[in-house]
Amino acid sequence: MNKGILILATTAAIALSACGGNAPSETTNAANTTPADNTTRIELPAEGAATPLLMGPNATVKTELTPPQAGNISAVSVRIGNFKNTADGTFRVQICQQTTCSEGTADLAKSVDNRYLTVNLTSPVAVDGKLPVAVNITRIGGAGQFALWTHPGAGQIITPTAQTQDGNLKVALDYAK
């Protein structure tokens, strides 16, 4: 076996065991915060086995996704692993479609392991449902291990170490009604 693959597999196994022993399943789909009454939540597809992408303090992950429909996105939820509720710090999400951007933050200490962490945006972002949206996720400060759950897929993720990784984050978008 290739030494790099062995190291990656070992790291993933250690991270997985620390995140409660199991990758999130579809039965753990409930969000930390339920969508506001005036929104509609749409989960983006993420197929295959989940793998943790570790994020230390002040790390950023970047990706692009295509919103499933046109509308005004008011919140972004990302499936996270906080290693049995031990991570803290601030979780910031910024989304941009062309030149229109918005961001919001959430307290990692209030997150729940292997669930969605919902970040309400400071203002809704109008999307057309056709053009990709840039998503930047940053962990500001904090202690304790923290991960984003990734899945195999056609997308690409720029990791905290500036490496490009194939796959998709598990994301849900809240559209204002």
C-alpha positions, 0 to 999 in steps of 0.5 A: 500500500502506498505510504501516503494512502496509509497515512491518510487512512490512519488519520481518517480512522483516528478522526472518525473514532474521536467524532463519536465513533461513527460518521454521521448517517442519514438518521442524524440529519436533524439540524442544530437549529431548525429552519426559521418558520419563514424559510425553506431548507434544501439539503444538497446531495452528498452520496457515499461514506462521510470522511472528516476534514480536520480544521484547526484554529484560524483554518479556512476551507473553500468550495463552490456549489450550485444552488438547487433553485433561484431565491434568497439564501438566508442561512447555510448549514454545514454538517460538522464533527466537534469530537464529542462536543469538545470544540469551541471558537467561532464558525464563520460562513461566507457565500458569494454569487458573483459580486454579491456576498454575505456572511454570518457566524455561529458559536462552536461551543453550542454545536452538536457533534455530527449534526448540522451547524446553522449560520444565519447570514447578515443579509440574504444572498439572491441566487439564480440557481444556475451560477455557482456560489463560492463558499468560504468556511473559517474556524476563528480561534478556539480549542479542541478538534473540529471537522467538516464532513465531506463526501465523494463527489464531483466537487472540489474542496480547498483544504486548510493546507491549501490542497485540492481535494475531490468531494462535497461538503454536506450542506443545506441552504435555507431560502427566505419565503 
